[in-house]
């Protein structure tokens, strides 16, 4: 059985996918009522599953007429992808940013589920048992090498 956070995430992704603008505006309280949960649960889902690293831009306005706007940020065309990745990764990258980039590439179907899983395992801090900043530098070089190999078709 999936938990409520997974269900809310899938619902938001489905309405985002159906939106011609790639954007959705929701009322936090209305969504909480729809899923019989508290508004803080909606906040949790949005803040952890719809991050910039995962390819989403979130804008929030609080108050009586408040809303949350979620917009999908598309990856650049394949020809510009290498340049985008070089700038996104840089000389070092933290685990959260690396996993977010892998997630974004998997969502855009540049990576299979299996490839993404292998990459997440390889860039994990539990595997890269080196002190900072060396760990983030090694992670960046490994990530670039894997992506060049996978995407350089």
Rosetta blueprint (number, residue, H / E / L):
1 X L
2 X L
3 X L
4 X H
5 X H
6 X H
7 X H
8 X H
9 X H
10 X H
11 X H
12 X H
13 X H
14 X H
15 X H
16 X H
17 X H
18 X H
19 X L
20 X L
21 X L
22 X L
23 X E
24 X E
25 X E
26 X E
27 X L
28 X H
29 X H
30 X H
31 X H
32 X H
33 X H
34 X H
35 X L
36 X L
37 X L
38 X L
39 X H
40 X H
41 X H
42 X H
43 X H
44 X H
45 X H
46 X H
47 X H
48 X H
49 X H
50 X L
51 X L
52 X L
53 X L
54 X L
55 X L
56 X E
57 X E
58 X E
59 X E
60 X E
61 X E
62 X L
63 X L
64 X L
65 X L
66 X L
67 X E
68 X E
69 X E
70 X E
71 X E
72 X E
73 X L
74 X L
75 X L
76 X L
77 X L
78 X H
79 X H
80 X H
81 X H
82 X H
83 X H
84 X H
85 X H
86 X H
87 X H
88 X H
89 X H
90 X L
91 X L
92 X L
93 X L
94 X L
95 X H
96 X H
97 X H
98 X H
99 X H
100 X H
101 X H
102 X H
103 X H
104 X H
105 X H
106 X H
107 X H
108 X L
109 X L
110 X L
111 X L
112 X L
113 X H
114 X H
115 X H
116 X H
117 X H
118 X H
119 X H
120 X H
121 X H
122 X H
123 X L
124 X L
125 X L
126 X L
127 X L
128 X L
129 X L
130 X L
131 X L
132 X L
133 X L
134 X H
135 X H
136 X H
137 X H
138 X H
139 X H
140 X H
141 X H
142 X H
143 X H
144 X H
145 X H
146 X H
147 X H
148 X H
149 X H
150 X H
151 X H
152 X L
153 X L
